[in-house]
Amino acid sequence: MADGSTFVQAFTILFREGLEALLIIAALAAFLRRAGAADKITPVYAGAGAAVVASLGMAWVFETYFDGNHNDLFEAAVMLAAAVLMFYMSGWLFVRQDPKAWQADLNRLAERALGASTVLSLAGIAFLAVFREGAETILFLHALAKSNSGFDGSLFAGLGVAALALAAMFVAMQWLALRLPLRPMFVITSAFLFVMGLKLVGEAFQEFQEQTIIPFHDEGVPGFVSSIGFNGSWEALGTQAALALIALACLATYLARGKSATAQGKPARAAS
């Protein structure tokens, strides 16, 4: 029975902590493949790989100097940095959704549009997506091993099955992306990154609230907000609503400029 419990706990830890990071990396890889820039995927994977190494180092620091407890303020800073990058890439993807602009000469435009700064942003998102959960995942697994029979077969089996489940989800996303038209692919990825950015802002607020830096008021907040993984406080929801309104204002401005350019007989041009 203990072996079965260890298996389930190991599976749950890796799958739960790895799912969000996997979805982000899979979305970035799918976008790059669909945009004809598959050669740009390597920096994304490199960013994720570097995060695994950094997570091991950070887990050692937490275990050695903080009795295995993660630092809330450090984690909040990582989340906010990841959110900023996701908002940036969300906007970048949205303004480049025009299929005519990409399909005119896909490889040439992809090479020009996906310059060094953009590729670095993609790698940064992959790094922060993995790193923000990586050290905590390692500490959870270490605690699970210490409280049971060490890193035994049942623990490794749980990790293996979780890794296979995550890999299957990754492959499914790549398969689906290659069958989606270009414009929906860009818009869906843009919206996904924006929502994930909002979620990270809420999670950063939660870390600050645990340190009593930001107050927490949840009276009247619908219960489903917390059940879908969002911060259920008015402070976080108010900030996320303000960010969403800013994004909508930017969207309205962008669409108005596009209509104006079309009316004048000029093609709307995305910012580089």
C-alpha positions in Angstrom: 0.0 0.0 0.0 2.9 2.3 0.8 4.4 1.7 -2.6 1.1 2.6 -4.2 0.9 5.8 -2.2 4.4 6.8 -3.1 3.7 6.1 -6.8 0.5 8.3 -6.7 2.3 11.1 -4.8 5.3 11.1 -7.1 3.1 11.1 -10.2 1.0 14.0 -8.8 3.9 16.1 -7.8 5.6 16.0 -11.2 2.5 16.1 -13.3 0.9 19.0 -11.3 4.1 21.1 -11.1 5.2 20.3 -14.6 1.9 20.7 -16.5 1.8 24.5 -16.6 5.5 24.8 -17.7 4.9 22.0 -20.3 1.9 23.8 -21.7 3.9 27.0 -22.1 6.9 25.4 -23.7 4.7 23.3 -26.0 2.7 26.4 -27.1 6.0 28.2 -27.9 7.4 25.2 -29.8 4.1 24.8 -31.7 4.1 28.4 -32.7 7.6 28.3 -34.0 7.0 25.2 -36.1 3.8 26.6 -37.5 5.5 29.9 -38.3 8.2 28.1 -40.3 11.0 28.8 -37.8 11.6 25.3 -36.3 15.3 26.1 -36.1 14.5 28.7 -33.4 13.1 26.0 -31.1 16.6 25.1 -29.7 16.9 28.2 -27.6 13.5 27.5 -26.0 14.6 23.9 -25.1 17.9 25.3 -23.9 16.1 27.8 -21.6 14.1 24.9 -20.1 17.2 22.8 -19.7 19.1 25.6 -18.0 16.1 26.0 -15.7 16.4 22.4 -14.6 20.0 22.9 -13.7 19.3 26.1 -11.9 16.4 24.4 -10.0 18.8 21.8 -8.7 21.1 24.5 -7.5 18.3 26.5 -5.9 16.9 23.4 -4.3 20.3 22.7 -2.7 20.4 26.3 -1.5 17.0 26.1 0.1 17.8 22.7 1.6 21.2 23.9 3.0 20.4 27.4 4.2 16.6 27.6 4.6 15.7 24.1 6.0 14.0 23.1 2.8 11.7 26.1 2.7 11.4 28.2 -0.5 11.7 31.9 -0.3 8.3 33.6 -1.1 9.7 36.9 -2.2 12.2 35.3 -4.6 9.4 33.1 -6.0 7.2 36.2 -6.5 9.9 38.0 -8.3 10.4 35.1 -10.7 6.7 35.0 -11.4 6.4 38.7 -12.1 9.4 38.5 -14.5 7.8 35.6 -16.3 4.5 37.5 -16.5 6.2 40.5 -18.1 7.8 38.3 -20.7 4.5 36.6 -21.4 2.6 39.8 -21.8 5.3 41.0 -24.2 5.2 37.9 -26.4 1.4 37.8 -26.3 1.3 41.3 -27.9 4.1 40.4 -30.3 2.2 37.4 -31.5 -1.1 39.2 -31.9 0.2 42.0 -34.1 1.9 39.4 -36.4 -1.2 37.3 -36.9 -1.8 38.5 -40.5 -1.4 35.3 -42.6 -0.6 37.3 -45.8 2.4 39.0 -44.2 3.8 35.6 -43.1 2.9 33.5 -46.1 4.2 35.9 -48.7 7.7 34.7 -47.9 7.4 32.7 -44.7 11.0 31.7 -44.2 12.4 35.2 -44.9 9.8 37.0 -42.7 10.3 34.4 -39.9 14.0 34.9 -40.0 13.6 38.7 -39.9 10.8 38.9 -37.4 12.2 36.3 -35.0 15.3 38.3 -34.3 17.8 37.8 -31.4 15.7 39.8 -28.9 12.5 37.8 -29.7 14.3 34.5 -29.5 15.9 35.6 -26.2 12.4 36.4 -24.9 11.1 33.0 -25.9 14.1 31.3 -24.1 13.5 33.5 -21.1 9.9 32.5 -20.9 10.9 28.8 -21.1 13.5 29.3 -18.4 11.2 31.1 -16.0 8.3 28.7 -16.6 10.4 25.8 -15.5 12.5 27.5 -12.9 9.6 29.0 -10.9 8.4 25.4 -10.0 11.5 23.4 -10.5 13.2 23.9 -7.1 10.0 23.4 -5.3 9.3 20.2 -7.2 12.7 18.8 -6.3 12.2 19.6 -2.6 8.8 17.9 -2.7 10.2 14.8 -4.2 13.1 14.9 -1.7 10.7 15.1 1.2 8.6 12.3 -0.3 11.7 10.1 -0.5 12.8 10.9 3.0 9.4 10.1 4.5 9.1 6.8 2.7 11.7 4.3 1.4 14.0 6.7 -0.4 14.1 7.0 -4.2 12.8 3.5 -4.7 11.1 1.8 -7.7 7.6 3.1 -6.9 8.8 6.7 -6.7 10.7 6.4 -10.0 7.7 4.6 -11.6 5.4 7.5 -10.6 7.9 10.0 -12.1 8.2 7.9 -15.2 4.4 7.7 -15.8 4.0 11.4 -15.2 6.8 12.2 -17.7 5.1 10.0 -20.3 1.8 11.7 -19.7 3.4 15.1 -20.1 5.3 14.0 -23.2 2.0 12.7 -24.8 0.4 16.1 -24.1 3.4 17.8 -25.8 3.2 15.7 -28.9 -0.6 16.2 -29.1 -0.2 20.0 -29.0 2.5 19.9 -31.8 0.2 17.6 -33.9 -2.8 20.0 -33.4 -0.7 23.1 -34.2 0.4 21.8 -37.6 -3.2 21.4 -38.6 -4.5 24.8 -37.4 -4.6 27.7 -39.9 -1.9 30.3 -39.3 -4.0 33.1 -37.9 -5.9 31.0 -35.3 -2.5 29.6 -34.2 -1.1 33.0 -33.5 -4.3 34.3 -31.8 -4.7 31.2 -29.6 -1.0 31.3 -28.5 -1.2 35.0 -27.9 -4.4 34.6 -25.7 -2.9 31.6 -23.9 0.3 33.5 -23.0 -1.7 36.5 -21.8 -4.0 34.4 -19.6 -0.9 32.6 -18.2 0.7 36.1 -17.5 -2.4 37.1 -15.6 -2.3 33.9 -13.6 1.3 34.5 -12.7 0.5 38.0 -11.4 -2.1 36.4 -9.2 0.3 33.8 -7.9 2.9 36.5 -7.2 0.3 38.4 -5.2 -0.3 35.3 -3.2 3.3 35.0 -2.3 3.3 38.7 -1.2 0.0 38.1 0.7 1.6 35.2 2.6 4.3 37.6 3.8 1.6 40.2 4.7 3.1 42.7 2.3 -0.2 42.9 0.4 -3.6 42.6 2.2 -6.0 39.8 1.4 -9.7 40.3 1.0 -11.9 37.6 -0.6 -15.4 38.3 0.8 -17.8 38.1 -2.1 -15.4 36.5 -4.6 -17.1 33.6 -6.4 -15.7 30.2 -5.3 -14.9 29.1 -8.9 -12.1 31.7 -9.1 -9.9 29.7 -6.7 -11.1 26.4 -8.1 -9.7 27.2 -11.6 -6.3 28.1 -10.1 -6.6 31.9 -9.9 -5.9 34.1 -6.8 -9.3 34.6 -5.1 -8.6 38.0 -3.6 -9.9 41.3 -4.7 -6.4 42.7 -4.7 -5.2 40.3 -7.3 -8.4 40.3 -9.3 -8.4 44.1 -9.4 -4.8 44.2 -10.7 -5.6 41.5 -13.3 -8.7 43.4 -14.4 -6.6 46.6 -14.8 -4.1 44.7 -16.9 -6.9 43.2 -19.0 -8.4 46.7 -19.6 -5.0 48.1 -20.6 -4.6 45.2 -23.1 -8.1 45.9 -24.5 -7.3 49.5 -24.9 -4.1 48.6 -26.8 -6.1 46.2 -28.9 -8.7 48.8 -29.8 -5.9 51.3 -30.7 -4.2 48.7 -32.9 -7.4 47.7 -34.7 -8.4 51.4 -35.2 -5.0 52.0 -36.8 -5.4 49.0 -39.0 -8.8 50.2 -40.3 -7.4 53.7 -40.9 -4.5 52.3 -42.9 -6.9 50.1 -44.9 -9.2 53.0 -45.6 -6.2 55.0 -47.0 -5.3 52.2 -49.2 -2.2 51.2 -47.2 -1.5 47.8 -45.7 -1.6 47.8 -41.9 2.0 47.2 -40.7 2.9 45.4 -37.6 5.5 47.0 -35.3 8.9 45.3 -35.5 
